[in-house]
Amino acid sequence: MAKIIVITSGKGGVGKTTTSASFATGLAMRGHKTVVVDFDVGLRNLDLIMGCERRVVYDLINVVNEEATLNQALIKDKHCDNLFILPASQTRDKDALSEEGVERVLNDLAKMGFEYIICDSPAGIEHGAVMALTFADEAIIVTNPEVSSVRDSDRILGIIQAKSRRALKGEEPVKEHLLITRYSAKRVEADEMLSYTDVQEILRIPLIGIIPESESVLQASNQGSPAIHLKESDAAVAYEDLVTRFLGTEVPLRFTSYEKPGLLQRLFGGK
């Protein structure tokens, strides 16, 4: 049975699409048939990060409006046989997404044998975001360790609890996970950033991962490749850990502590 996971946040620019791309890729690399759907109508970026922007012919809105089939719109990833991308439209309005149309598309994806349907949500509470949240079984709330980002994430948690189909039907609530991105233990040590324990204390949902501040994320985006493919980079390791925890295996948190360089490191170029 397909599981619908929404990647969401209260604020833009926190790394949702980067996370959607790497998380979906990680699941596919472990043998799970996965599709990642871009709900950010009008501002699509997922196809750029996945490196398939030139292959977009039809998009989510075409499928919702029955102007194209899923088989026509789905793009197979170049690196993973089990991974497919359903891009958003750059030219349509977000209101073109109807609840009935989105539900039909998600049901059809499930019938195609996808184990995981990853929904890359726009930020905030606009129409596209609510559509992505409505049908979620699980939600990964992406936040940066700063007060405004955390506060906006708290707002999103309230919307999930109030507007998801599960809540309206009185079913088991959406399972929520916290992912902290752009984390710098050095800046936490200098009191320039909230610690991961501070963020967890405020939001009160289980922490599933910490993605460290890393130039490799920008490098991967510019190359049109999910960060998880940059083997041995901090970001790739962190995203691998995220997938491992999501699939039910506990691994220790990394990138949470900062060791000050010793005298010799400072003298001879250590940071």
N, C-alpha and C positions, 0 to 999 in steps of 0.2 A: 504493500500500500504506500502511495506517495506521501511524503512529508513536506509540507510547505513551510519554509523558513524565510522570514522577512529580515533584511538587514536594514536597520533604521536608526535615526538620530533626531534630536530636536534642532540641530544646527547644521548648516552646510560646512563643507571643507574639513570634516573630521576623519575622512578616509573610508566612507561607506562603500563606494564603488571599488576602491582598491581592495577592501575586505571581501566584497562580494566575488570579485574575480579570483582572488587567491583561495578563498574558502571553497568555492565551487570546484576550482581546479584540484585542490587537495582531496576533496571527496571523490572526484573522478579518477584521480591517480591511484586511489585505493580500491578501484574496481566498481564503484557505485555509479550507475547511470544517472547523470545530473544535468539539469538545465538551469541556466541563470537568465532571469527575465528583467529587462530594464524598464522600470515604471516611471522614469524621469522624462516624461513626454515634453518635447520642446528643447530639452537641454541634454540630450543623450551623450554619455561619455563611455559607457561600458564597452561598446564596440571598439573604441580607441585603445582602451587598456588591454582588451583581449586581442588586439591586432587584426581585427576583421572588418574594419570600417569600409574597405573597398568592396566587400562582398555583400553589403546590405542591399537587398532589392525590395523586400517587403518587411513590414515591422509589426509590432504588437497591435497598433491601431487598425492596420489592414486586416489582421486576423479577427479582432474584436468586431469589426464592421462586416465581416465575412466577404471581404474583397480579395482575400488570399487564404490558403490553407496553412496549417502549421507546417506541413512538409515543405511548402514553398518558402516560408519565412524563417524557419530554424536554420542556423548556421553551425556546421560542425567545426569544432575547434581543431586547429592544425596539429596540436601536440597530444591531445587526449582523445582516444576513440570514444570514451564514455561521456564526453562533455559537449553540450550544445548551447548556443546563445540565441535568445529571442530579443532583438534590439528594439529600442523605442523609436518613435517618430520624431524627427527634428522640425517638422513643418505643421503638425497638428496642435490643437489646443488640448490642455489636460482634461477638459470637460468631455472630450471624446471618449474617455474611458467610462463605460457603464458597468454597474455592478453585475448585471446579468451577463454581459459580454465577458467580463473578467472571469466570472465563475465558470462559464462555459470553456474558456481557454484553459483554465487550470484543471478542470475535469478531463478535458481532452488530452492534456499532457500526462495526467495520471494514467489514462487508458493506453498511452503509448509506452508505458512501462518505466517511466522515470521514477527513481527511488526518492530523489531529492529535487524539489523545485525551489530555487533560491530567488527571492524577489529583492532586487536592488531598488530600494525606495528613495524617493526624493526626501529632502530634509523637511522637518516641520510637519504641519498638519494640513497641507494643501490637498487637493482632490486626489492626485496620484498617490500620495502617501497613505491616505485613508483607504484607498482601493487596495493597496499592497497589504495593509495591516488587517483588513477585514477578514481575510480567509486564512490567516496564519495559524499554524499549529505551534510554532516556536518563533521567538524573536531574539535576535542579537542586537542589543542596543549599543551603538558605538559612540563613545564619548572621549574627548580630550580631557586631561587632568587640569581643567580650569573651571572656575566657578560658573561662568555663563553657560558653558557647554553642559556641565552637570545639571544645572537648573533646568535647561531645556530638555534634557533627557528625562528628567523627572516628570515633565509635562507629557512626554510621549508615553511613558508608562501608564499614566492616567487614561490616555486615549485608548491604548490597547485594552485596558481593563473595562472600558465603557463601550467601545465600538466594535470589537472583534465579533465575528459570527459566533464564536464559542461562548462569549459572554452573553450575547443576546439569546442564545439557545439554552443557557444554563448548564453548559457542558463543562468538562474539565478546563480550567483556564489556560490561556496561552502560556507556554513555558518560556520564561524570560532568562536571558543570559547577558552579562555585562562584559563588554570588550573595551579595554582602555587602549587608545592609540596615541602615537607621538609622545611616548613616555620617556622621560629622562631622569634617571636616578640621580645624576649629578645636580640637576636643577631642583629636584626635591630636597636634596641635602642642603642646598643653598636657600631653601624656603622660597623659591621662585615658582613653585608648581605644587599642586595638591599631590599627596601620596596616594598610592592605589588603595590603601586602607581608608583614607579620608573619603575617597570617591565611593567606595563600597559602603561605608558608614552612612553616607547621605542617601544613596539609591536603594540600599537594602535588597539587592538581588544577587544571585550567585555570580562570581567572577569566573569567566571562562578563558580569559587570556589577556596578556599585556603585549602590545606591539611597540617596540622601542622606536624612538626618534631615529630615523635612518635615511641617509642619502640614497640608499639602494632603492627605496620606494619610488622616489622621483625618477631615478635612472630606469627602473623597470617600466614606469608609465610612459616615459619618452621613447622607449624601445617597443612599445606595444606588446608588453608581455607581463602577465601577473607576477607580482613580487616573489611568490612562492617558488618560481622557477630559478631565481638567483641563488643557486645552491650555496650553502654555508654562510650566506649573509645573515645578519641578525634578524632581519624582517622575515626571511624565508623560514628560519628556525622557529620563530615565534608563530607564524601561520601554520606550520606543521604541528606545533604543540596545540594550537586551537582546534585543528581537525581531530587530533588524537583525543582530546578531552571531550569534544562533541560526540565522538563515537563511543565514549564510555570508559576510556582508560585514563586514569589519573596520572599526570606527570607533574613534577615540581615546577613552580613559577620561576621564570628566568628574568633577567634584566631589571631586578627590583632593588639592587643595592649598588652603591658606588664606592669604589676603593680609591682613596686619594693617592696620587702618585708619590713614591718615595723620593728622597733627596736626589739619588742618582738618576732617576727617570726625569726629574725636573731639570737637572743639569745637562742631560744628554738628549733632550728633545721629547721626553715623555709629556703627555697631555695631563 
